[in-house]
Amino acid sequence: LVSFELDWSAAHIEAAKAVLDGTWTPTARWRGLGPGGFVKMTTASPDLPAEVAAEMAVAEAAIVAGTLNPFAGPLRDQAGVEKVAAGTTMTENEIKGMTWLVEGVQGTLPTG
């Protein structure tokens, strides 16, 4: 009911400015939601109930503020198997290497 968009424009602008001023170096950029981030919550379906849209806006603001971490446990996969224990948080490498979908997400990941 909601789409997420990857927007790399901030990274491209930063890199271009750094090239122009002679300070550019290759570096990994890992940013999520929020100002300067690469992920934007967009395109809400008209079928999305207003109260759900409001809850999502609150959650998005909490993620940006750093008070909600969507990769903190407990997290289970689609089969109900605990993947992240309560009180722990996935590392950056674990997030990048995720090969499972969270419980409640419909669909499958490509294999191969």
Number of C-alpha atoms within 10 A of each C-alpha: 10 13 10 12 11 12 13 14 12 13 15 11 11 12 17 13 13 13 12 10 9 9 9 13 9 6 7 6 10 8 13 14 17 15 11 13 18 18 16 16 15 10 11 13 11 9 8 11 11 10 9 10 15 11 11 14 13 12 16 17 15 13 16 16 12 9 10 13 14 11 15 15 16 13 21 17 16 16 11 11 11 15 14 16 13 11 8 12 17 18 11 10 8 11 11 9 9 10 11 13 16 16 14 11 9 8 8 9 8 6 5 3
